[in-house]
C-alpha cells in the first residue's frame, strides 16, 4: 500500500469513528499531520483501530 493510500485509509477510519467532519480546516490539518508520518506509523494506527 502506498503512503497516500495509507493516509487515505487512516483518515477514513478516523472519520468513521467520529461520525462527523468538524470542519474543512480541521480535516486539512489532520491530513497534513498524517502525511508527515511514515508508513509504519500509519500501519500501526490502522492496527490499533481494528
ABEGO torsion letter per residue (X at the ends): XBAAAAAAAAAAAAAAAAGBBABAAAAAAAAAAAAABBAAAAAAAAAAAX
